[in-house]
Amino acid sequence: MDYKKLGLGLGVFSIAVGALEVAAPGRIARALGLDEDGPARKTILAFGLRELAAGAMLLRGPAVSFNVWNRVFGDTLDTGALLLALGSSRKTGAVAGALAFVGGVTALDAWTARGLDKETGQAFPLTYGQSDMSKR
């Protein structure tokens, strides 16, 4: 598997998602059944800026697993925000669909990050235990 190409693809994906969230946070909030002028709009805008930054980092360093782990962290924030939105949404099915989508993307991000960790051993090398580290 070429995890570097996958990281580059995730970078392009992040830029696309971030651009959409920055360009139309109110429309996204409305599609999720939330108040398009309320806090959801600002949250979506902030998440869009985060996605743009994550995408830029991945385009600059697609083989750096830390950059992909950054996306996993962002996915966790997205999941938490969507779970909170479930309680106030008028379209719970749309929010549930968004949660399923984010869950799939999170799995892809984590798989890519672990693959890059194994290839490079740089960001989160989990292949050695603490006792193994002293034997190096």
N, CA and C atoms as an extended XYZ file, in Angstrom:
408
Properties=species:S:1:pos:R:3:atomname:S:1:resname:S:1:resid:I:1 pbc="F F F"
N         0.852       -1.182        0.000 N   MET     1
C         0.000        0.000        0.000 CA  MET     1
C         0.888        1.232        0.000 C   MET     1
N         0.563        2.183       -0.819 N   ASP     2
C         1.311        3.442       -0.868 CA  ASP     2
C         0.617        4.459        0.038 C   ASP     2
N         1.035        4.484        1.292 N   TYR     3
C         0.405        5.363        2.277 CA  TYR     3
C         0.685        6.836        1.993 C   TYR     3
N         1.813        7.108        1.324 N   LYS     4
C         2.120        8.499        0.980 CA  LYS     4
C         1.080        9.045        0.001 C   LYS     4
N         0.712        8.254       -1.006 N   LYS     5
C        -0.325        8.696       -1.948 CA  LYS     5
C        -1.669        8.843       -1.241 C   LYS     5
N        -1.945        7.944       -0.326 N   LEU     6
C        -3.185        8.025        0.443 CA  LEU     6
C        -3.190        9.290        1.307 C   LEU     6
N        -2.050        9.616        1.911 N   GLY     7
C        -1.930       10.847        2.681 CA  GLY     7
C        -2.136       12.080        1.818 C   GLY     7
N        -1.612       12.045        0.604 N   LEU     8
C        -1.803       13.158       -0.325 CA  LEU     8
C        -3.278       13.289       -0.693 C   LEU     8
N        -3.940       12.176       -0.938 N   GLY     9
C        -5.371       12.195       -1.239 CA  GLY     9
C        -6.189       12.737       -0.080 C   GLY     9
N        -5.809       12.370        1.138 N   LEU    10
C        -6.506       12.900        2.313 CA  LEU    10
C        -6.287       14.408        2.439 C   LEU    10
N        -5.113       14.878        2.019 N   GLY    11
C        -4.852       16.314        2.030 CA  GLY    11
C        -5.762       17.061        1.065 C   GLY    11
N        -5.912       16.519       -0.124 N   VAL    12
C        -6.807       17.135       -1.115 CA  VAL    12
C        -8.247       17.101       -0.601 C   VAL    12
N        -8.632       15.972       -0.018 N   PHE    13
C        -9.972       15.836        0.556 CA  PHE    13
C       -10.199       16.877        1.653 C   PHE    13
N        -9.207       17.066        2.531 N   SER    14
C        -9.323       18.052        3.606 CA  SER    14
C        -9.511       19.454        3.051 C   SER    14
N        -8.762       19.796        2.015 N   ILE    15
C        -8.889       21.117        1.404 CA  ILE    15
C       -10.305       21.298        0.845 C   ILE    15
N       -10.827       20.270        0.183 N   ALA    16
C       -12.170       20.358       -0.399 CA  ALA    16
C       -13.238       20.508        0.687 C   ALA    16
N       -13.157       19.687        1.725 N   VAL    17
C       -14.139       19.762        2.817 CA  VAL    17
C       -14.022       21.105        3.536 C   VAL    17
N       -12.796       21.523        3.814 N   GLY    18
C       -12.584       22.799        4.494 CA  GLY    18
C       -13.108       23.979        3.695 C   GLY    18
N       -12.867       23.963        2.378 N   ALA    19
C       -13.359       25.046        1.527 CA  ALA    19
C       -14.883       25.107        1.554 C   ALA    19
N       -15.520       23.947        1.522 N   LEU    20
C       -16.987       23.895        1.582 CA  LEU    20
C       -17.497       24.441        2.915 C   LEU    20
N       -16.859       24.034        4.008 N   GLU    21
C       -17.296       24.490        5.329 CA  GLU    21
C       -17.073       25.990        5.516 C   GLU    21
N       -16.007       26.523        4.953 N   VAL    22
C       -15.749       27.959        5.058 CA  VAL    22
C       -16.690       28.751        4.153 C   VAL    22
N       -16.968       28.213        2.972 N   ALA    23
C       -17.804       28.930        2.002 CA  ALA    23
C       -19.286       28.925        2.365 C   ALA    23
N       -19.762       27.852        2.993 N   ALA    24
C       -21.209       27.737        3.225 CA  ALA    24
C       -21.553       27.152        4.592 C   ALA    24
N       -21.070       27.728        5.682 N   PRO    25
C       -21.386       27.146        6.998 CA  PRO    25
C       -22.871       27.206        7.336 C   PRO    25
N       -23.546       28.259        6.899 N   GLY    26
C       -24.980       28.370        7.171 CA  GLY    26
C       -25.789       27.317        6.441 C   GLY    26
N       -25.431       27.055        5.206 N   ARG    27
C       -26.153       26.036        4.430 CA  ARG    27
C       -25.930       24.644        5.008 C   ARG    27
N       -24.717       24.385        5.469 N   ILE    28
C       -24.435       23.085        6.090 CA  ILE    28
C       -25.231       22.947        7.387 C   ILE    28
N       -25.254       24.010        8.180 N   ALA    29
C       -26.039       23.980        9.429 CA  ALA    29
C       -27.506       23.714        9.119 C   ALA    29
N       -28.035       24.388        8.120 N   ARG    30
C       -29.444       24.196        7.750 CA  ARG    30
C       -29.690       22.764        7.274 C   ARG    30
N       -28.760       22.211        6.492 N   ALA    31
C       -28.907       20.834        6.001 CA  ALA    31
C       -28.904       19.825        7.148 C   ALA    31
N       -28.225       20.184        8.242 N   LEU    32
C       -28.188       19.309        9.418 CA  LEU    32
C       -29.338       19.590       10.387 C   LEU    32
N       -30.233       20.505       10.009 N   GLY    33
C       -31.383       20.812       10.844 CA  GLY    33
C       -31.061       21.706       12.020 C   GLY    33
N       -30.025       22.520       11.892 N   LEU    34
C       -29.603       23.418       12.965 CA  LEU    34
C       -29.865       24.861       12.564 C   LEU    34
N       -29.861       25.749       13.527 N   ASP    35
C       -30.069       27.176       13.265 CA  ASP    35
C       -28.875       27.707       12.476 C   ASP    35
N       -29.132       28.159       11.256 N   GLU    36
C       -28.034       28.581       10.390 CA  GLU    36
C       -27.376       29.879       10.825 C   GLU    36
N       -27.983       30.604       11.744 N   ASP    37
C       -27.383       31.838       12.251 CA  ASP    37
C       -26.874       31.689       13.681 C   ASP    37
N       -26.956       30.495       14.235 N   GLY    38
C       -26.564       30.264       15.620 CA  GLY    38
C       -25.121       29.800       15.748 C   GLY    38
N       -24.816       29.205       16.885 N   PRO    39
C       -23.441       28.765       17.145 CA  PRO    39
C       -22.956       27.678       16.178 C   PRO    39
N       -23.875       26.930       15.582 N   ALA    40
C       -23.466       25.881       14.643 CA  ALA    40
C       -22.709       26.478       13.463 C   ALA    40
N       -23.145       27.636       13.001 N   ARG    41
C       -22.487       28.298       11.869 CA  ARG    41
C       -21.024       28.612       12.197 C   ARG    41
N       -20.792       29.176       13.380 N   LYS    42
C       -19.426       29.525       13.773 CA  LYS    42
C       -18.576       28.277       13.985 C   LYS    42
N       -19.195       27.245       14.537 N   THR    43
C       -18.472       25.994       14.753 CA  THR    43
C       -18.067       25.374       13.421 C   THR    43
N       -18.981       25.338       12.470 N   ILE    44
C       -18.681       24.775       11.152 CA  ILE    44
C       -17.596       25.590       10.457 C   ILE    44
N       -17.666       26.910       10.570 N   LEU    45
C       -16.637       27.768        9.986 CA  LEU    45
C       -15.269       27.475       10.615 C   LEU    45
N       -15.226       27.365       11.934 N   ALA    46
C       -13.964       27.058       12.623 CA  ALA    46
C       -13.439       25.687       12.214 C   ALA    46
N       -14.341       24.709       12.102 N   PHE    47
C       -13.920       23.372       11.678 CA  PHE    47
C       -13.418       23.400       10.237 C   PHE    47
N       -13.996       24.241        9.410 N   GLY    48
C       -13.527       24.386        8.035 CA  GLY    48
C       -12.114       24.937        7.980 C   GLY    48
N       -11.833       25.924        8.813 N   LEU    49
C       -10.472       26.471        8.874 CA  LEU    49
C        -9.485       25.407        9.341 C   LEU    49
N        -9.922       24.596       10.323 N   ARG    50
C        -9.073       23.499       10.793 CA  ARG    50
C        -8.804       22.495        9.679 C   ARG    50
N        -9.839       22.176        8.894 N   GLU    51
C        -9.671       21.245        7.770 CA  GLU    51
C        -8.701       21.802        6.728 C   GLU    51
N        -8.803       23.093        6.447 N   LEU    52
C        -7.880       23.707        5.485 CA  LEU    52
C        -6.431       23.606        5.977 C   LEU    52
N        -6.229       23.856        7.266 N   ALA    53
C        -4.881       23.754        7.831 CA  ALA    53
C        -4.371       22.309        7.776 C   ALA    53
N        -5.249       21.366        8.109 N   ALA    54
C        -4.859       19.950        8.064 CA  ALA    54
C        -4.519       19.538        6.632 C   ALA    54
N        -5.312       20.010        5.679 N   GLY    55
C        -5.040       19.697        4.282 CA  GLY    55
C        -3.724       20.275        3.806 C   GLY    55
N        -3.448       21.510        4.201 N   ALA    56
C        -2.181       22.142        3.818 CA  ALA    56
C        -0.995       21.374        4.395 C   ALA    56
N        -1.133       20.934        5.651 N   MET    57
C        -0.056       20.145        6.264 CA  MET    57
C         0.163       18.832        5.509 C   MET    57
N        -0.929       18.208        5.092 N   LEU    58
C        -0.794       16.938        4.366 CA  LEU    58
C        -0.241       17.135        2.960 C   LEU    58
N        -0.606       18.211        2.305 N   LEU    59
C        -0.045       18.474        0.978 CA  LEU    59
C         1.453       18.745        1.078 C   LEU    59
N         1.859       19.383        2.154 N   ARG    60
C         3.277       19.682        2.364 CA  ARG    60
C         4.054       18.426        2.768 C   ARG    60
N         3.441       17.568        3.567 N   GLY    61
C         4.121       16.359        4.049 CA  GLY    61
C         3.188       15.178        4.092 C   GLY    61
N         2.830       14.594        2.918 N   PRO    62
C         1.852       13.499        2.908 CA  PRO    62
C         2.344       12.209        3.558 C   PRO    62
N         3.652       12.063        3.723 N   ALA    63
C         4.176       10.844        4.325 CA  ALA    63
C         4.487       11.016        5.811 C   ALA    63
N         4.100       12.147        6.390 N   VAL    64
C         4.337       12.402        7.816 CA  VAL    64
C         3.092       11.962        8.588 C   VAL    64
N         3.237       10.893        9.343 N   SER    65
C         2.054       10.336       10.011 CA  SER    65
C         1.435       11.310       11.009 C   SER    65
N         2.236       12.188       11.605 N   PHE    66
C         1.682       13.166       12.540 CA  PHE    66
C         0.608       14.006       11.862 C   PHE    66
N         0.802       14.338       10.592 N   ASN    67
C        -0.183       15.127        9.856 CA  ASN    67
C        -1.501       14.369        9.707 C   ASN    67
N        -1.423       13.073        9.550 N   VAL    68
C        -2.652       12.279        9.439 CA  VAL    68
C        -3.275       12.091       10.824 C   VAL    68
N        -2.449       11.927       11.853 N   TRP    69
C        -2.992       11.842       13.211 CA  TRP    69
C        -3.721       13.137       13.569 C   TRP    69
N        -3.265       14.255       13.021 N   ASN    70
C        -3.952       15.524       13.215 CA  ASN    70
C        -5.382       15.439       12.675 C   ASN    70
N        -5.563       14.769       11.541 N   ARG    71
C        -6.907       14.579       10.993 CA  ARG    71
C        -7.745       13.695       11.914 C   ARG    71
N        -7.144       12.658       12.485 N   VAL    72
C        -7.877       11.772       13.403 CA  VAL    72
C        -8.376       12.588       14.597 C   VAL    72
N        -7.523       13.466       15.120 N   PHE    73
C        -7.942       14.333       16.219 CA  PHE    73
C        -9.114       15.219       15.777 C   PHE    73
N        -9.019       15.789       14.581 N   GLY    74
C       -10.108       16.616       14.060 CA  GLY    74
C       -11.390       15.822       13.880 C   GLY    74
N       -11.258       14.577       13.435 N   ASP    75
C       -12.430       13.715       13.288 CA  ASP    75
C       -13.114       13.485       14.636 C   ASP    75
N       -12.306       13.379       15.691 N   THR    76
C       -12.853       13.210       17.034 CA  THR    76
C       -13.655       14.445       17.444 C   THR    76
N       -13.126       15.629       17.132 N   LEU    77
C       -13.871       16.863       17.406 CA  LEU    77
C       -15.175       16.899       16.608 C   LEU    77
N       -15.101       16.520       15.327 N   ASP    78
C       -16.300       16.490       14.487 CA  ASP    78
C       -17.358       15.555       15.077 C   ASP    78
N       -16.911       14.379       15.509 N   THR    79
C       -17.834       13.396       16.083 CA  THR    79
C       -18.510       13.950       17.334 C   THR    79
N       -17.727       14.567       18.202 N   GLY    80
C       -18.300       15.153       19.416 CA  GLY    80
C       -19.315       16.239       19.104 C   GLY    80
N       -18.981       17.107       18.144 N   ALA    81
C       -19.907       18.184       17.773 CA  ALA    81
C       -21.187       17.623       17.167 C   ALA    81
N       -21.070       16.595       16.345 N   LEU    82
C       -22.254       15.994       15.728 CA  LEU    82
C       -23.117       15.280       16.779 C   LEU    82
N       -22.485       14.652       17.749 N   LEU    83
C       -23.259       14.015       18.821 CA  LEU    83
C       -24.030       15.063       19.620 C   LEU    83
N       -23.408       16.210       19.863 N   LEU    84
C       -24.117       17.298       20.537 CA  LEU    84
C       -25.255       17.826       19.664 C   LEU    84
N       -25.024       17.887       18.357 N   ALA    85
C       -26.044       18.403       17.434 CA  ALA    85
C       -27.259       17.489       17.367 C   ALA    85
N       -27.082       16.204       17.636 N   LEU    86
C       -28.214       15.273       17.597 CA  LEU    86
C       -29.352       15.725       18.516 C   LEU    86
N       -28.987       16.316       19.653 N   GLY    87
C       -29.992       16.727       20.629 CA  GLY    87
C       -30.825       17.926       20.205 C   GLY    87
N       -30.290       18.773       19.331 N   SER    88
C       -31.015       19.990       18.960 CA  SER    88
C       -31.390       20.043       17.485 C   SER    88
N       -31.060       19.025       16.728 N   SER    89
C       -31.329       19.032       15.294 CA  SER    89
C       -32.788       18.700       14.987 C   SER    89
N       -33.305       19.350       13.959 N   ARG    90
C       -34.634       19.023       13.446 CA  ARG    90
C       -34.547       17.916       12.391 C   ARG    90
N       -33.325       17.553       12.018 N   LYS    91
C       -33.097       16.513       11.011 CA  LYS    91
C       -32.081       15.511       11.562 C   LYS    91
N       -32.527       14.687       12.493 N   THR    92
C       -31.604       13.751       13.134 CA  THR    92
C       -31.041       12.726       12.150 C   THR    92
N       -31.799       12.420       11.112 N   GLY    93
C       -31.299       11.496       10.097 CA  GLY    93
C       -30.096       12.065        9.360 C   GLY    93
N       -30.122       13.359        9.089 N   ALA    94
C       -28.995       14.010        8.417 CA  ALA    94
C       -27.760       14.006        9.320 C   ALA    94
N       -27.976       14.261       10.598 N   VAL    95
C       -26.855       14.255       11.543 CA  VAL    95
C       -26.315       12.830       11.691 C   VAL    95
N       -27.197       11.841       11.738 N   ALA    96
C       -26.757       10.446       11.826 CA  ALA    96
C       -25.957       10.059       10.584 C   ALA    96
N       -26.389       10.521        9.425 N   GLY    97
C       -25.643       10.262        8.196 CA  GLY    97
C       -24.268       10.908        8.233 C   GLY    97
N       -24.203       12.138        8.737 N   ALA    98
C       -22.914       12.819        8.867 CA  ALA    98
C       -22.011       12.073        9.844 C   ALA    98
N       -22.591       11.549       10.933 N   LEU    99
C       -21.807       10.760       11.889 CA  LEU    99
C       -21.247        9.497       11.238 C   LEU    99
N       -22.052        8.838       10.428 N   ALA   100
C       -21.583        7.628        9.741 CA  ALA   100
C       -20.449        7.969        8.772 C   ALA   100
N       -20.597        9.074        8.056 N   PHE   101
C       -19.563        9.506        7.120 CA  PHE   101
C       -18.260        9.813        7.858 C   PHE   101
N       -18.360       10.573        8.949 N   VAL   102
C       -17.167       10.918        9.728 CA  VAL   102
C       -16.536        9.656       10.317 C   VAL   102
N       -17.363        8.703       10.726 N   GLY   103
C       -16.828        7.445       11.238 CA  GLY   103
C       -16.006        6.703       10.199 C   GLY   103
N       -16.494        6.664        8.971 N   GLY   104
C       -15.748        6.017        7.899 CA  GLY   104
C       -14.443        6.731        7.595 C   GLY   104
N       -14.498        8.040        7.567 N   VAL   105
C       -13.294        8.831        7.305 CA  VAL   105
C       -12.294        8.669        8.448 C   VAL   105
N       -12.793        8.604        9.676 N   THR   106
C       -11.907        8.403       10.828 CA  THR   106
C       -11.172        7.075       10.707 C   THR   106
N       -11.877        6.038       10.310 N   ALA   107
C       -11.245        4.727       10.136 CA  ALA   107
C       -10.156        4.791        9.063 C   ALA   107
N       -10.439        5.452        7.946 N   LEU   108
C        -9.446        5.597        6.878 CA  LEU   108
C        -8.249        6.410        7.359 C   LEU   108
N        -8.506        7.494        8.077 N   ASP   109
C        -7.420        8.326        8.595 CA  ASP   109
C        -6.534        7.531        9.555 C   ASP   109
N        -7.147        6.812       10.490 N   ALA   110
C        -6.377        6.050       11.472 CA  ALA   110
C        -5.577        4.939       10.792 C   ALA   110
N        -6.173        4.278        9.827 N   TRP   111
C        -5.480        3.211        9.091 CA  TRP   111
C        -4.278        3.778        8.337 C   TRP   111
N        -4.459        4.923        7.707 N   THR   112
C        -3.364        5.562        6.976 CA  THR   112
C        -2.263        6.001        7.936 C   THR   112
N        -2.649        6.608        9.053 N   ALA   113
C        -1.659        7.063       10.034 CA  ALA   113
C        -0.852        5.889       10.581 C   ALA   113
N        -1.526        4.797       10.905 N   ARG   114
C        -0.805        3.608       11.402 CA  ARG   114
C         0.117        3.036       10.331 C   ARG   114
N        -0.341        3.028        9.075 N   GLY   115
C         0.507        2.551        7.990 CA  GLY   115
C         1.756        3.400        7.839 C   GLY   115
N         1.592        4.714        7.943 N   LEU   116
C         2.756        5.606        7.866 CA  LEU   116
C         3.659        5.425        9.078 C   LEU   116
N         3.067        5.193       10.258 N   ASP   117
C         3.874        4.921       11.450 CA  ASP   117
C         4.751        3.695       11.228 C   ASP   117
N         4.171        2.657       10.672 N   LYS   118
C         4.922        1.417       10.443 CA  LYS   118
C         6.013        1.613        9.403 C   LYS   118
N         5.722        2.403        8.356 N   GLU   119
C         6.717        2.629        7.305 CA  GLU   119
C         7.870        3.505        7.789 C   GLU   119
N         7.551        4.534        8.557 N   THR   120
C         8.580        5.505        8.924 CA  THR   120
C         9.048        5.379       10.361 C   THR   120
N         8.180        4.885       11.246 N   GLY   121
C         8.521        4.792       12.659 CA  GLY   121
C         8.729        6.155       13.298 C   GLY   121
N         8.080        7.183       12.763 N   GLN   122
C         8.370        8.547       13.197 CA  GLN   122
C         7.442        9.080       14.280 C   GLN   122
N         6.165        9.185       14.022 N   ALA   123
C         5.297        9.949       14.921 CA  ALA   123
C         4.856        9.156       16.147 C   ALA   123
N         4.218        8.032       15.941 N   PHE   124
C         3.681        7.254       17.043 CA  PHE   124
C         4.127        5.800       16.892 C   PHE   124
N         5.403        5.501       17.086 N   PRO   125
C         5.861        4.121       16.899 CA  PRO   125
C         5.370        3.220       18.021 C   PRO   125
N         4.363        2.446       17.746 N   LEU   126
C         3.764        1.585       18.759 CA  LEU   126
C         4.230        0.134       18.636 C   LEU   126
N         5.235       -0.114       17.814 N   THR   127
C         5.673       -1.479       17.605 CA  THR   127
C         6.612       -1.965       18.701 C   THR   127
N         7.167       -1.062       19.510 N   TYR   128
C         8.071       -1.438       20.587 CA  TYR   128
C         7.449       -1.082       21.929 C   TYR   128
N         7.589       -1.975       22.896 N   GLY   129
C         7.158       -1.671       24.247 CA  GLY   129
C         8.233       -0.871       24.968 C   GLY   129
N         7.933       -0.359       26.120 N   GLN   130
C         8.908        0.436       26.875 CA  GLN   130
C        10.182       -0.378       27.131 C   GLN   130
N        10.022       -1.651       27.481 N   SER   131
C        11.219       -2.455       27.789 CA  SER   131
C        12.031       -2.687       26.529 C   SER   131
N        11.383       -2.764       25.373 N   ASP   132
C        12.099       -2.952       24.112 CA  ASP   132
C        12.905       -1.718       23.727 C   ASP   132
N        12.446       -0.543       24.129 N   MET   133
C        13.120        0.705       23.761 CA  MET   133
C        14.509        0.765       24.381 C   MET   133
N        14.686        0.229       25.576 N   SER   134
C        15.979        0.312       26.237 CA  SER   134
C        16.998       -0.626       25.597 C   SER   134
N        16.548       -1.599       24.815 N   LYS   135
C        17.452       -2.558       24.184 CA  LYS   135
C        18.009       -2.046       22.861 C   LYS   135
N        17.545       -0.932       22.390 N   ARG   136
C        18.010       -0.406       21.100 CA  ARG   136
C        19.415        0.061       21.160 C   ARG   136
